[in-house]
Every structure is written in structure tokens, then in C-alpha cells.
Amino acid sequence: MEFVGIMLQIFDATIRVSVPLLLACLAGLYSERAGVFDIGLEGKMLAGAFAGASAAAVTGSAWMGLGAAVVTAVFFALVHGFASITHRGNQIVSGVAINFIAAGSTIILGQAWFRQGGRTPSLSGDARFGAITLPGADAVRDVPVLGPVYSELISGHSLLVYVAFLMVPFTWWVLFRTRFGLRLRAVGENPAAVDTAGISVTWLRYRAVIFTGVLTGMAGAYLSIAQNAGFVKDMTAGKGFIALAALIFAKWKPVPAMFACLLFGFLEAASIRFQGLPWPVIGKVPVQLINALPFILTVILLAGFIGKAIPPRAGGVPYVKER
Amino acid sequence: MAEAAIELVGINKSFGAVRANRDINLEIQRGTIHGIVGENGAGKSTLMSILYGFYQADSGEIRVGGKPAVIKTPNDAIAAGIGMVHQHFMLVQNFSVIENIILGAEGEALLKTSIAKARSELVRLEKEYGLEVDPDALIEELPVGLQQRVEILKALYRSADVLILDEPTGVLTPPEADHLFRILQKLKDEGKTIVLITHKLREIMAITDNVSVMRQGAMVATRETARTTVEELAELMVGRRVLLRVDKDEAKPGAVKLQVKNLTVKDSRGVTMVDDVSFDVRGGEIVGIAGVAGNGQSELIEAISGIRRAVSGSVELDGKPIDVTGFADPGELRDRGLAHVPEDRHHVGLVLAFEENENSILGYHDKPQYLNGPFLNIEAIQKDAEEKIAKYDIRPGNPRLRTANFSGGNQQKIVLAREMEQDPGVLIVGQPTRGVDVGAIEFIHKRLIAMRDQGKAVLLISVELDEIRSLSDRILVMFAGRIVGERGEDATEGELGLLMAGIERQEAAE
């Protein structure tokens, strides 16, 4: 029974740490499916986390925080869109620039506004998204195995966790069952086909990056006002890049993206759980090595275990009408 | 006379300093097939892109059915009943046929109903015009002929009355092209108007009712097809008399210079592209390899010239083996007298960012005549480039100009001059006249015949069947990686066409 308890704890933690990855990964999916590569997921998430925590601290409302996070991340997404869609700039350079701007400006503004060394004030009460107890969770708690699974694993997360997981079927539906999705997938594969069909490539790609902004904003808000109680500098800690790796791993498909994010989340959760514990045979493993595991796994998986991941064919290439 | 479906009045269009279209007037009669011919860069595609709303004219007017129409985007063109089949298909490769057809014409926000509607509409179009295609097949799995059919269906699904086809036969086998022409004829009989852009004069003569000729951005003439000739059209296109037939004497084949035995080549995915191919080329003859693009010709010449490693088989140059399965390298082969004019001059044949003189010695730059100790002898290289420019009539005649600024025909001449002037014993030429205009084609063909007459062995691959037929002394046909037939220079287009499509003569007779 103790083993089940430990596994439940790890899975519960897995879900919590997977959420920012999942939101960022789906964010990247919209953008990259439309042919706009985005390595600025990290920066947008960070900016969203900062704006969310700041607004929540000032207004005392988690919802205002979420709104500020989304608006800020959409703004950065539009900057990326302006550089790479309207001005046909290099999408990688633009993404890197956004990461740098976000990393620097959150610290400077945080220090200027709150004077706590780049942190935002600690949030509590309505300024955070608290845990939601799903109906019946308490009633079934004592049912063996399934009870704890429902009441601890599924119930008791914040709203954004449920939103994130609902975004998976929603994204699938948008992508494969709607006109917008058809066009979105087409513009990432062959923008000229979209253009000659009388659809604006520019507007379509802008809508995609706006979606990306909304989702990265939510990812950031989750980090600073749901999972944690405030913004800490560099709190995204590479999650935007892991999300990109998960996106490639999932071959730009929503459902596999969820599983990829859960896998990376599981590794992170397990690494936290087993930190400092001696392993059989090997003995004590340095914390740094455990922390590096998700990254090492990413390299190994991407290097050969997933087969060939073919990105959207027009990805990374600004659309120019050919002469 | 029938009424005009489309009228273009005083169309002008410039790209920077280049005037792509100047004061174009054109009238296309309803229910006819109207051909537009001209050399590469004459402005045909630009004009049609204006009509389709892909570009906007700087000035001028478009009238559809007698009424002035404002066509600013492809949407306007579609609304006016104009559809276009682009030279490079505007299809999404990993989408199904039906998804490609509804893209941009879905009607509703959810796909379910629009797909159902498209399905029944496709059945109707299939019956009416004989355009059969599996609606659920993925585009990337369809042969190009069918992909083109999807493009036509796309236009018809948007109820186009006027159909513009830009160089539609470039990628087709002769039987596929014939099938396309039957479809076009059928569309015409149903009252559609068809505009056919091509540089192949024979197609114009075969299928069009009227033909307009463009030269250097201007419309130089419009003729009734029945009252003109290929010679007249060629002269109008180029602006001077052109010799369409290549004059050549009887070949005098000498010793075997290049011998290929049981060569097998696979591509990077492990698919066999060249399958147990054997042939030889003698001095003083041109051996042509005909075939639809993608049937292994490219891999074959890459393997022989040391660019791609073969899996098995052997190749001998002047009786001595080339290590094609191991470490054959193009530099060594060049020293042994094997020159190669690659198919893709932009990516393999030239460095476009280099100056002309640098490209004109590329690969031969370590020959003593171009060196001054360890350094390049700039003066000698310049002088050498100038000589080649004069001999091959490369324009503009400036060896310091960036290669990207030369036209396709002149770039090809730079490559040919470089390879031919080293006096190789064996010359392998891929697509010597792809994207090259009529005037330069004549020149390039003459040079190739001259090489042959000097006793060199020439191996020619080309997707232009006319080119293969007029230059080659022997013709090999490649299909699915194999040589499926050998014919003499008197082979008819019909029998080569069947071989290219993989159909043996006996089968065809049945």
C-alpha cells in the first residue's frame, strides 16, 4: 500500500509539473503548424508569469493576473509575428530576442516595482488559483485504489490544470475538424497553395501566433499564480525548450504532445522525489545528474528513438510570393 | 465571331527595373483553347498571374465577359470564374485530394458538411469530364499526372469558366500529356474557355484554336492556329530565324570510352533508383537516356560522375575502372577526362554568389595554368573567362559579374564552357537546356554535336523527348530504374513515349 501511495504522489506531481509543458507545447503547435517556428515560448511564458504575478499582487485577483499574463504573452507573440510574418525576418533570431528581452525585463521591472530582488510579493487567497475539489471526491476517498486515484490524482488541482488537459481534445478538434484548422495546417505545409486559394497567409499566421500567445500566457500564469505563489526570476527554467522538444517528439500532433509532456513531467517529478536517495548498486546519485535526466532523455529520444520527425514543410520560411 | 471571355487592355507590369509586361492587349474568345507562347522570361506567367490576381498590374484593364473586372486577389479571380493550374502545383502534399479541393472553398466553419458536399460534387465532375481520382488518396502518393488532375478539379469545383494552365505538360509523360489534351478538348466542348501557356510549339499546333506570341514582355502577334506554322511562331518568339532541326552528319562511333556494367544505385531512403543497368558509350556518338523525371536517370549520372555512391556494379572509363562503389571522386574523374554538366546548375553546377570568372574555372582551379605558386592567378583566370565568354557568346560579357545575375541560358553556357573547354574524352550532360530559351538551345545543341564530331563520347539525359530524339545517335529509355529499351535515332515519339510509361510494345499492341 505504501508503494501505491508513493506512485500516486509521483503521478500527482507529474500532472502538476506537466501542465506548463503541455500549455507551452500546444502553444508551439499552433504556431509551428502554421509555419512559424517559435523558440520564444520560454520568453513568452516567463513574461506571462511575471505579468500574472504582478497583476495578481496589485489587484488581489487571480483572474486579473491571468488576464495580464495572457495580454502580455500575446503582445510578445505579436512582436514575433510582426518580425517574422510581416517583415519576413529570421524566426529563430526573433525568438531568441524575445527570450532575452523577457529574461532581462522581468528582473528589472520586478526590482523597480516591488524591490524584492526581482521577486513579486507572495500571493495568497483569491490572488491564486486554488485547488478545486471535484464532486464526489471526498465520498469515494475510501474506495480501494480507484478512490485515491480519483480524489488525489484527478481531483484537487487548480482550474488551469483542467483547462490545459481539455485543450488537448479541443486542439485536435480545431486542427482536424474545422475550416480554420485545415487552413492552418495547409499554411504550414504550402503557403502558396493557401494564397492561390484566395486566403490571406498573413492573417492566418497572425491568428496562429495569437493562439500561441494566449496559451503561453496561461502557462506562465499557471507557474506564478497557481503552482507557485509569486514570480521568481527565471522561473520557467527551460520549460519552453522542453516543450519544444516534446512538440518534435510528438511530431506536431496534439494527443502525442500530451503524452510527451506527461513523460517529461514524470521524469521531473521522479527526479524531485528520488533526489538524494541512495539507489541500489549505484549508491547515491548526484542531484545534478538526476535534474539533467529529462534533458539527456530528450537528446536520446530525438537522436533516434522516435523515427524521423518531419516538421511542417514551410516551417521557418517566411512566405514571399515567388516571381 | 464568338464573344470574348477575357479581354486584357493595356496591361503594364514592372518588377523594379524589369518591365515584365508592356502594354499588353489580348482577347480570348469564349469556348476556345487559346495558346500563349514565348521564351522563358517573355512575361507569359506574369501576365497570367495578373489575370489570376496573384500580382496586380501597374496599369491596364481586365474585362471578363465584356464587363470591366477588378481583380486584386485570387479570390476576385475565382469569383469572376477564372481558375488556374499552376506550373508548380499549389497542393498540400500531405493532405488528401478532397482536403486540397475544398481548401479555401470550404463554405462552412466545420469540415464535415463541406467534405460531404465536395464528395458528391466530385462524383458529378468525374462523370461529366472523365476526371477520375480517389478523393481520399494523399497527394504525395499520387503520380504527377493525377496531381495535375486534382488542380483542374480544384478550379472546376470553384465553378471556373476560364481555365489557365501554365506549362502543364512539363512534368508529364507523352501518354499523360495526350490524356490531358483529351480532357481539355472535352472541357472546351462543354463550353469552358482554356488558356494554355507553353513553350512547346507542337502542343500549340496540336490543340489550340488561337495562339498569341510574347517576346520580351510584349505581345508581338496573335494568329489563328490553323493559319500559322511552327517556323513562323518560332521566328516570332525569338525575333529572328531559328533552326529547329539539328543538322548532323552520320555518327562515326569509335572505341568504347565509357562502359557501365550491372550498376545498381539506391537513394538515401534505401529505395533502389538504378536497377542493374548496363550500357556503353563510344567515342564519336551521343547516347541519350530518355525517361520521365524521377526514373533513376539523375542517380545514374550522379553515380557515374562520382557524386553518389553505387551499391554494386562497375564502370570503366577508357578501359580502366572507376571505383563507383567506393571512393570515386569527381575531381579524380575530371583529371581522367570525364566532364559532367549537372542537371541542377543552381545547386550543383554553379555557386551563384561567385563571380562569373570564378565559376568558369570551378573544379579546375588547381590546374597549373590558373595558379601562381599557391595562389590563384587572377589575371590568367580573367583572361580565360573572357575567352570563354567570347566563344560561347555569354551575355552580359562581364567576367566580374555575380553569376546569379545571368539568365538561365547564360548560366548554362558558363557551365558548358567550363566543362567542354577542358577537352574531356567523355562528357555527361544532364538537362542541358532546362530553363534555357530557344536561341540558346540552338547554340548548345550545336556545341554538343561538335563535341561528338571531335570523337568524344557524350552521354545525354533529358526529360525533353524532342531533345533526346534530335541529338542522340542511340536512345536508351529508363523506367523505374531499369533500361527498358534501346532504339536508334529514327525512333518515333510514339514508341519512346510508351517505353517511358513502362509499356512494352507487345502490351501496347494488345
Chai-1 contact restraints between the chains, C-beta under 6 A:
chainA,res_idxA,chainB,res_idxB,connection_type,confidence,min_distance_angstrom,max_distance_angstrom,comment,restraint_id
A,R177,B,L111,contact,1.0,0.0,6.0,A-B,restraint_1
A,T178,B,L110,contact,1.0,0.0,6.0,A-B,restraint_2
A,R179,B,E106,contact,1.0,0.0,6.0,A-B,restraint_3
A,R179,B,A109,contact,1.0,0.0,6.0,A-B,restraint_4
A,A186,B,V92,contact,1.0,0.0,6.0,A-B,restraint_5
A,A186,B,L103,contact,1.0,0.0,6.0,A-B,restraint_6
A,E189,B,V92,contact,1.0,0.0,6.0,A-B,restraint_7
A,N190,B,V92,contact,1.0,0.0,6.0,A-B,restraint_8
A,A192,B,M90,contact,1.0,0.0,6.0,A-B,restraint_9
A,A193,B,M90,contact,1.0,0.0,6.0,A-B,restraint_10
A,A193,B,L91,contact,1.0,0.0,6.0,A-B,restraint_11
A,A193,B,V92,contact,1.0,0.0,6.0,A-B,restraint_12
A,T196,B,P74,contact,1.0,0.0,6.0,A-B,restraint_13
A,T196,B,M90,contact,1.0,0.0,6.0,A-B,restraint_14
A,A197,B,L103,contact,1.0,0.0,6.0,A-B,restraint_15
A,A197,B,G104,contact,1.0,0.0,6.0,A-B,restraint_16
A,G198,B,P74,contact,1.0,0.0,6.0,A-B,restraint_17
A,G198,B,N75,contact,1.0,0.0,6.0,A-B,restraint_18
A,G198,B,I78,contact,1.0,0.0,6.0,A-B,restraint_19
A,G198,B,G104,contact,1.0,0.0,6.0,A-B,restraint_20
A,I199,B,G104,contact,1.0,0.0,6.0,A-B,restraint_21
